[in-house]
Amino acid sequence: MRFENGVLAQFVCGFASPFRTSMESIGSKGTLTVPMPFHLGKNDKFYLQVGDETKTIEIPDQELYIGEVEDMADAVLLGKEPRMILGLFESARTGKPVTL
């Protein structure tokens, strides 16, 4: 996918290939690799490569969807606005990313 601002995104997926999940973000100054992006808490390390140097970034164990669950609980139990849902609606309406 090529975005209007020149950013390029690509992905590979398939049902007949061996199981593999990873995410790699490549920028002008380095690369960030997340070996298991959908299982945070089980794999708590990211890798940042800048030039020839690779730095390991350790992420504290956490439940994968805890932010969304807490946001919805606050909406139901405390009457707060559901930020995540409202953010999704706003992004869909405007066609732009929304900062929460």
Buried (B, 14 or more C-beta within 10 A) or exposed (E): EEEEEEEEEEEEEEEEEEEEEEEEEEEEEBEBBBBBBEEBEEBBEBBBBEEEEEEEEEEEEEEEEEEBEEBBEBBEEEEEEBBBEBBEEEEEEEEEEBEE
